[in-house]
């Protein structure tokens, strides 16, 4: 049997990858990497993304350019989506996401393999 998933192509204005745990350190903060445009550039390493660490009390940001790709409230929304995905999977996950202007879309979710 073969499973096929069909989903609408989103015209992403910003996209990235978020990890429910830091894949290098294992820290509990959600790590978000985000850049302008579609997600392929972030996933393939073609661009240097902004990085956000979202904990229970604060958001830390390291912008790659002059303007951040996510506001703190948007980073918190992405982090909440990732935490819900982790709870559903029962294991730490990485999530590919994108924004179509203000709408957040989950594009892919899978277990983190490096922990």
PELIN-V395160 format. One record per run of one state. SS is the DSSP state (H for helix, E for strand, C for the rest). FROM is the first residue (numbers start at 1). LEN is the number of residues. Records with the same first field share a line. If there is no record, write none. Layout:
SS = FROM-LEN, FROM-LEN
This chain:
C = 1-13, 20-10, 37-3, 44-6, 55-4, 63-9, 90-3, 101-2, 112-4
E = 14-6, 30-7, 50-5, 59-4, 93-8, 103-9
H = 40-4, 72-18
